[in-house]
Amino acid sequence: MNLNLRRLIKLFTHHPESNGETYFQHFRCASSYGLRMIFSGLGAIIHSVFPFLFETAASDCAKKINEEIDRRSQNSLIR
């Protein structure tokens, strides 16, 4: 395999592998977090105008994502 191609592949796989995941497992998880953050961010913006709506949406989302990241980190240490 060409040296440049190996370097390119390593750019995409090093971080996921260091967390015990394949590129696609990491992609699925990271994109899930990102989409949830976007939607909870929109809820927070709506909440800023209408404080009676989405009162805990952003903080609930942040807590849940943080718990999931902590759990994934613990699992990658066990592997």
C-alpha positions, 0 to 999 in steps of 0.5 A, a space after each residue: 500500500 502506498 505510504 501516503 494512503 496509509 497515512 491518510 487511512 491512519 488520520 481517519 482511524 487512529 482516534 476511533 481505534 484509541 477508543 476501541 472503535 472502528 471508524 464507522 462505530 465512532 462516526 455513528 456515535 459522534 454524529 448522534 451526539 452532534 445531532 442531539 446537541 443541535 436539536 437541544 441547542 435549538 430548544 435552548 434558543 426557543 427557551 430563551 424567548 419562551 422560558 416556559 418551553 423546553 425548560 430542561 431540554 439542553 441540560 438534560 441532553 448534555 447530562 445524557 451525552 456526558 453519561 454516555 461518553 463516560 460509560 464509553 470511556 470506561 468500556 474502552 479502558 476495559 478492552 
